[in-house]
């Protein structure tokens, strides 16, 4: 049985001349809402706009929704005289302090997290996968943990930050790492263990509320899903679809393991943290560590291991061929981070990097 799933994506809004990010996202969202309704929304920083799909159980339908929402958001941006950009971090722009969107919640975030909000100019992709109940969502999270660095490497699309190459394929992941409740989730013995820790974090003021649990995997506070939120926004629809397919398949395999009573691997937090950094720095073309064994491993090989691990679920949903083709394309053409750097190398102009990541209404993007 295919689990229902959906995707949330964040995008930058940039000036078409300077290619710098501009605080026009609220106006873009207002226009896009005519087509998308509440599926389009603002974010903390006024450079960012968000759009989401509706839940569905078919990968083809999800792809259609992603194309439609990207086209609607891109068209709204064009009508506002700006461009929609699909990168995990802003390539060009004056970023600190950022323009905070209007609203009581955003004001509360600024009061609580203070300068941490200054570099929240980041765009991610969140995949929600339907869960039978919160208990199993927490236990599934444990089974996902060893694969999270590989997902980081696969989705890297944020090498540049405000006019410079960070030397990392996924700088966005590292900006998140400074937050009090972020990064790879802890290993949880049960839902009660999860709720007890969250209660402690709320009580001491490390969280505003359950909406600010920013672990890369979490049971959703408002939906009957597990949310995997570690990917950079994909440069193209095809990459977004591949990431969603792999994520759902990984959740399905993990849920089957939970229901079969299989123990989850529990890599040391220090090793998982190091694997994250290696994935963020080196990307899919580089070397990392297999947290299941503690041995060095190329991320291309780890991606192959991931494909083998989720193949039964991909076969069950009829997505095996599409996922395999998507992975081959990613390995041959490079991740978003690799293609951003290739765009820069042609003429050594960062404006070309921005142009390479523009989302065009109705196109393959």
URSULNOR-V196204 format. One record per residue. N is the residue number from 0. RES is the residue in three letters. SS is DSSP state (@ for helix, = for strand, . for the rest). PHI is phi in whole degrees, 0 to 359 (none if undefined). D_LAST is the distance of its C-alpha to the last C-alpha in whole Angstrom. Layout:
n = [N & N]
res = [RES & RES]
ss = [SS & SS]
phi = [PHI & PHI]
d_last = [D_LAST & D_LAST]
This chain:
n = [0 & 1 & 2 & 3 & 4 & 5 & 6 & 7 & 8 & 9 & 10 & 11 & 12 & 13 & 14 & 15 & 16 & 17 & 18 & 19 & 20 & 21 & 22 & 23 & 24 & 25 & 26 & 27 & 28 & 29 & 30 & 31 & 32 & 33 & 34 & 35 & 36 & 37 & 38 & 39 & 40 & 41 & 42 & 43 & 44 & 45 & 46 & 47 & 48 & 49 & 50 & 51 & 52 & 53 & 54 & 55 & 56 & 57 & 58 & 59 & 60 & 61 & 62 & 63 & 64 & 65 & 66 & 67 & 68 & 69 & 70 & 71 & 72 & 73 & 74 & 75 & 76 & 77 & 78 & 79 & 80 & 81 & 82 & 83 & 84 & 85 & 86 & 87 & 88 & 89 & 90 & 91 & 92 & 93 & 94 & 95 & 96 & 97 & 98 & 99 & 100 & 101 & 102 & 103 & 104 & 105 & 106 & 107 & 108 & 109 & 110 & 111 & 112 & 113 & 114 & 115 & 116 & 117 & 118 & 119 & 120 & 121 & 122 & 123 & 124 & 125 & 126 & 127 & 128 & 129 & 130 & 131 & 132 & 133 & 134 & 135 & 136 & 137 & 138 & 139 & 140 & 141 & 142 & 143 & 144 & 145 & 146 & 147 & 148 & 149 & 150 & 151 & 152 & 153 & 154 & 155 & 156 & 157 & 158 & 159 & 160 & 161 & 162 & 163 & 164 & 165 & 166 & 167 & 168 & 169 & 170 & 171 & 172 & 173 & 174 & 175 & 176 & 177 & 178 & 179 & 180 & 181 & 182 & 183 & 184 & 185 & 186 & 187 & 188 & 189 & 190 & 191 & 192 & 193 & 194 & 195 & 196 & 197 & 198 & 199 & 200 & 201 & 202 & 203 & 204 & 205 & 206 & 207 & 208 & 209 & 210 & 211 & 212 & 213 & 214 & 215 & 216 & 217 & 218 & 219 & 220 & 221 & 222 & 223 & 224 & 225 & 226 & 227 & 228 & 229 & 230 & 231 & 232 & 233 & 234 & 235 & 236 & 237 & 238 & 239 & 240 & 241 & 242 & 243 & 244 & 245 & 246 & 247 & 248 & 249 & 250 & 251 & 252 & 253 & 254 & 255 & 256 & 257 & 258 & 259 & 260 & 261 & 262 & 263 & 264 & 265 & 266 & 267 & 268 & 269 & 270 & 271 & 272 & 273 & 274 & 275 & 276 & 277 & 278 & 279 & 280 & 281 & 282 & 283 & 284 & 285 & 286 & 287 & 288 & 289 & 290 & 291 & 292 & 293 & 294 & 295 & 296 & 297 & 298 & 299 & 300 & 301 & 302 & 303 & 304 & 305 & 306 & 307 & 308 & 309 & 310 & 311 & 312 & 313 & 314 & 315 & 316 & 317 & 318 & 319 & 320 & 321 & 322 & 323 & 324 & 325 & 326 & 327 & 328 & 329 & 330 & 331 & 332 & 333 & 334 & 335 & 336 & 337 & 338 & 339 & 340 & 341 & 342 & 343 & 344 & 345 & 346 & 347 & 348 & 349 & 350 & 351 & 352 & 353 & 354 & 355 & 356 & 357 & 358 & 359 & 360 & 361 & 362 & 363 & 364]
res = [UNK & UNK & UNK & UNK & UNK & UNK & UNK & UNK & UNK & UNK & UNK & UNK & UNK & UNK & UNK & UNK & UNK & UNK & UNK & UNK & UNK & UNK & UNK & UNK & UNK & UNK & UNK & UNK & UNK & UNK & UNK & UNK & UNK & UNK & UNK & UNK & UNK & UNK & UNK & UNK & UNK & UNK & UNK & UNK & UNK & UNK & UNK & UNK & UNK & UNK & UNK & UNK & UNK & UNK & UNK & UNK & UNK & UNK & UNK & UNK & UNK & UNK & UNK & UNK & UNK & UNK & UNK & UNK & UNK & UNK & UNK & UNK & UNK & UNK & UNK & UNK & UNK & UNK & UNK & UNK & UNK & UNK & UNK & UNK & UNK & UNK & UNK & UNK & UNK & UNK & UNK & UNK & UNK & UNK & UNK & UNK & UNK & UNK & UNK & UNK & UNK & UNK & UNK & UNK & UNK & UNK & UNK & UNK & UNK & UNK & UNK & UNK & UNK & UNK & UNK & UNK & UNK & UNK & UNK & UNK & UNK & UNK & UNK & UNK & UNK & UNK & UNK & UNK & UNK & UNK & UNK & UNK & UNK & UNK & UNK & UNK & UNK & UNK & UNK & UNK & UNK & UNK & UNK & UNK & UNK & UNK & UNK & UNK & UNK & UNK & UNK & UNK & UNK & UNK & UNK & UNK & UNK & UNK & UNK & UNK & UNK & UNK & UNK & UNK & UNK & UNK & UNK & UNK & UNK & UNK & UNK & UNK & UNK & UNK & UNK & UNK & UNK & UNK & UNK & UNK & UNK & UNK & UNK & UNK & UNK & UNK & UNK & UNK & UNK & UNK & UNK & UNK & UNK & UNK & UNK & UNK & UNK & UNK & UNK & UNK & UNK & UNK & UNK & UNK & UNK & UNK & UNK & UNK & UNK & UNK & UNK & UNK & UNK & UNK & UNK & UNK & UNK & UNK & UNK & UNK & UNK & UNK & UNK & UNK & UNK & UNK & UNK & UNK & UNK & UNK & UNK & UNK & UNK & UNK & UNK & UNK & UNK & UNK & UNK & UNK & UNK & UNK & UNK & UNK & UNK & UNK & UNK & UNK & UNK & UNK & UNK & UNK & UNK & UNK & UNK & UNK & UNK & UNK & UNK & UNK & UNK & UNK & UNK & UNK & UNK & UNK & UNK & UNK & UNK & UNK & UNK & UNK & UNK & UNK & UNK & UNK & UNK & UNK & UNK & UNK & UNK & UNK & UNK & UNK & UNK & UNK & UNK & UNK & UNK & UNK & UNK & UNK & UNK & UNK & UNK & UNK & UNK & UNK & UNK & UNK & UNK & UNK & UNK & UNK & UNK & UNK & UNK & UNK & UNK & UNK & UNK & UNK & UNK & UNK & UNK & UNK & UNK & UNK & UNK & UNK & UNK & UNK & UNK & UNK & UNK & UNK & UNK & UNK & UNK & UNK & UNK & UNK & UNK & UNK & UNK & UNK & UNK & UNK & UNK & UNK & UNK & UNK & UNK & UNK & UNK & UNK & UNK & UNK & UNK & UNK & UNK & UNK & UNK & UNK & UNK & UNK & UNK & UNK & UNK & UNK & UNK & UNK & UNK & UNK & UNK]
ss = [. & . & . & . & = & = & = & = & = & = & = & = & = & = & = & . & . & . & . & . & = & . & . & . & @ & @ & @ & @ & @ & @ & @ & @ & @ & @ & @ & @ & @ & @ & @ & = & = & = & . & . & = & . & . & = & = & = & = & = & . & . & . & = & . & . & @ & @ & @ & @ & @ & @ & @ & @ & @ & @ & @ & @ & @ & @ & @ & @ & @ & @ & @ & @ & @ & . & . & = & = & = & = & . & . & . & = & . & . & . & . & . & . & . & . & . & . & = & . & . & . & @ & @ & @ & @ & @ & @ & @ & @ & @ & @ & @ & @ & @ & @ & @ & @ & . & . & = & . & = & = & = & = & = & = & = & . & . & . & @ & @ & @ & @ & @ & @ & @ & @ & @ & @ & @ & @ & @ & @ & @ & @ & @ & @ & @ & @ & @ & @ & . & . & = & . & = & = & . & . & = & = & . & . & . & . & = & @ & @ & @ & @ & @ & @ & . & . & . & . & . & = & = & . & . & . & . & . & . & . & @ & @ & @ & @ & @ & @ & @ & @ & @ & @ & @ & @ & @ & @ & . & . & . & . & . & @ & @ & @ & . & = & = & . & = & = & = & . & . & . & . & . & = & = & = & = & = & = & = & = & . & . & . & . & @ & @ & @ & @ & @ & @ & @ & @ & @ & @ & @ & @ & @ & @ & @ & @ & @ & @ & @ & @ & @ & @ & @ & . & . & . & . & . & . & . & . & . & @ & @ & @ & @ & @ & @ & @ & @ & @ & @ & @ & @ & @ & @ & . & . & . & . & = & = & = & = & . & . & . & . & = & = & = & = & @ & @ & @ & @ & @ & @ & @ & @ & @ & @ & @ & @ & @ & @ & @ & @ & @ & @ & @ & . & . & @ & @ & @ & @ & @ & @ & @ & @ & @ & @ & @ & @ & @ & @ & . & . & @ & @ & @ & @ & @ & @ & @ & @ & @ & @ & @ & @ & . & . & @ & @ & @ & @ & @ & @ & @ & . & = & . & . & . & . & . & . & .]
phi = [none & 280 & 285 & 290 & 209 & 203 & 230 & 245 & 233 & 246 & 224 & 271 & 246 & 230 & 287 & 289 & 273 & 282 & 66 & 278 & 295 & 227 & 276 & 245 & 299 & 303 & 291 & 297 & 298 & 300 & 293 & 294 & 296 & 298 & 263 & 253 & 62 & 281 & 285 & 252 & 207 & 277 & 231 & 307 & 262 & 286 & 280 & 249 & 234 & 235 & 219 & 220 & 272 & 273 & 295 & 207 & 249 & 238 & 295 & 297 & 294 & 296 & 301 & 299 & 294 & 296 & 299 & 294 & 288 & 295 & 296 & 295 & 292 & 294 & 295 & 297 & 297 & 299 & 295 & 270 & 78 & 229 & 240 & 262 & 239 & 255 & 228 & 285 & 224 & 284 & 288 & 225 & 150 & 268 & 251 & 237 & 282 & 277 & 283 & 275 & 296 & 289 & 138 & 296 & 294 & 294 & 296 & 294 & 300 & 296 & 292 & 278 & 261 & 57 & 294 & 300 & 289 & 294 & 241 & 270 & 277 & 223 & 238 & 235 & 238 & 249 & 248 & 262 & 235 & 297 & 236 & 296 & 193 & 297 & 302 & 290 & 300 & 295 & 289 & 298 & 306 & 301 & 289 & 283 & 308 & 296 & 264 & 296 & 301 & 294 & 296 & 300 & 297 & 293 & 255 & 302 & 208 & 214 & 280 & 255 & 218 & 50 & 94 & 222 & 277 & 284 & 80 & 239 & 283 & 227 & 291 & 302 & 301 & 283 & 293 & 292 & 297 & 279 & 285 & 293 & 229 & 204 & 80 & 296 & 288 & 293 & 278 & 247 & 287 & 190 & 298 & 298 & 298 & 300 & 294 & 294 & 294 & 299 & 299 & 295 & 294 & 294 & 295 & 270 & 91 & 284 & 238 & 288 & 193 & 292 & 290 & 256 & 281 & 256 & 303 & 290 & 226 & 205 & 293 & 296 & 282 & 234 & 229 & 279 & 222 & 257 & 247 & 255 & 232 & 260 & 277 & 296 & 303 & 283 & 292 & 232 & 300 & 301 & 292 & 298 & 294 & 299 & 299 & 295 & 296 & 295 & 294 & 298 & 298 & 296 & 294 & 296 & 297 & 292 & 296 & 298 & 294 & 298 & 291 & 273 & 76 & 284 & 291 & 274 & 299 & 226 & 297 & 300 & 305 & 295 & 290 & 296 & 297 & 296 & 296 & 301 & 296 & 298 & 295 & 292 & 283 & 269 & 71 & 296 & 276 & 250 & 256 & 214 & 220 & 274 & 290 & 286 & 241 & 79 & 257 & 302 & 202 & 285 & 293 & 299 & 291 & 294 & 296 & 296 & 297 & 298 & 300 & 295 & 296 & 262 & 305 & 301 & 289 & 298 & 294 & 296 & 268 & 78 & 252 & 297 & 294 & 295 & 295 & 297 & 295 & 296 & 293 & 300 & 297 & 296 & 291 & 280 & 264 & 95 & 287 & 303 & 298 & 295 & 286 & 299 & 293 & 297 & 298 & 291 & 297 & 298 & 226 & 56 & 235 & 290 & 297 & 291 & 296 & 299 & 300 & 293 & 253 & 293 & 269 & 256 & 300 & 83 & 265 & 295 & 280]
d_last = [30 & 26 & 26 & 23 & 20 & 18 & 15 & 15 & 13 & 14 & 12 & 14 & 16 & 17 & 19 & 17 & 21 & 22 & 18 & 20 & 19 & 21 & 23 & 21 & 19 & 22 & 22 & 18 & 19 & 22 & 20 & 17 & 20 & 21 & 18 & 18 & 21 & 22 & 18 & 18 & 20 & 21 & 22 & 25 & 23 & 23 & 20 & 18 & 16 & 16 & 14 & 15 & 16 & 19 & 21 & 20 & 22 & 20 & 17 & 15 & 16 & 14 & 11 & 12 & 12 & 9 & 7 & 10 & 11 & 7 & 8 & 12 & 12 & 10 & 13 & 15 & 15 & 15 & 18 & 19 & 19 & 17 & 13 & 11 & 10 & 9 & 12 & 15 & 18 & 18 & 18 & 21 & 23 & 26 & 26 & 29 & 31 & 27 & 27 & 28 & 27 & 30 & 31 & 34 & 32 & 30 & 34 & 35 & 32 & 33 & 37 & 37 & 34 & 35 & 34 & 31 & 29 & 29 & 26 & 24 & 21 & 19 & 16 & 16 & 15 & 18 & 18 & 21 & 23 & 26 & 30 & 33 & 35 & 34 & 37 & 35 & 32 & 34 & 35 & 32 & 30 & 33 & 32 & 28 & 30 & 30 & 27 & 25 & 25 & 24 & 21 & 21 & 21 & 18 & 15 & 17 & 14 & 17 & 19 & 20 & 22 & 23 & 24 & 25 & 24 & 25 & 26 & 24 & 20 & 20 & 22 & 21 & 23 & 26 & 26 & 26 & 29 & 31 & 31 & 34 & 32 & 29 & 28 & 29 & 31 & 35 & 37 & 38 & 41 & 40 & 39 & 42 & 42 & 38 & 40 & 42 & 40 & 38 & 41 & 43 & 40 & 40 & 43 & 43 & 41 & 38 & 36 & 35 & 35 & 33 & 30 & 30 & 30 & 28 & 28 & 25 & 26 & 28 & 30 & 28 & 31 & 29 & 28 & 29 & 27 & 26 & 24 & 22 & 21 & 21 & 17 & 15 & 12 & 9 & 7 & 4 & 5 & 8 & 9 & 10 & 11 & 13 & 15 & 15 & 17 & 19 & 20 & 21 & 23 & 25 & 26 & 27 & 29 & 31 & 32 & 34 & 35 & 36 & 38 & 40 & 41 & 40 & 40 & 37 & 37 & 38 & 37 & 38 & 36 & 37 & 36 & 33 & 32 & 33 & 30 & 28 & 28 & 28 & 25 & 24 & 25 & 25 & 22 & 21 & 23 & 26 & 29 & 30 & 32 & 32 & 34 & 35 & 38 & 38 & 37 & 35 & 32 & 29 & 25 & 24 & 28 & 27 & 24 & 26 & 28 & 25 & 24 & 28 & 29 & 26 & 26 & 29 & 27 & 24 & 26 & 28 & 24 & 23 & 20 & 22 & 21 & 17 & 18 & 20 & 17 & 14 & 17 & 18 & 15 & 15 & 18 & 18 & 15 & 16 & 14 & 12 & 16 & 17 & 14 & 15 & 18 & 18 & 16 & 19 & 22 & 21 & 23 & 24 & 22 & 20 & 18 & 17 & 15 & 14 & 12 & 11 & 9 & 8 & 6 & 6 & 8 & 8 & 5 & 4 & 0]
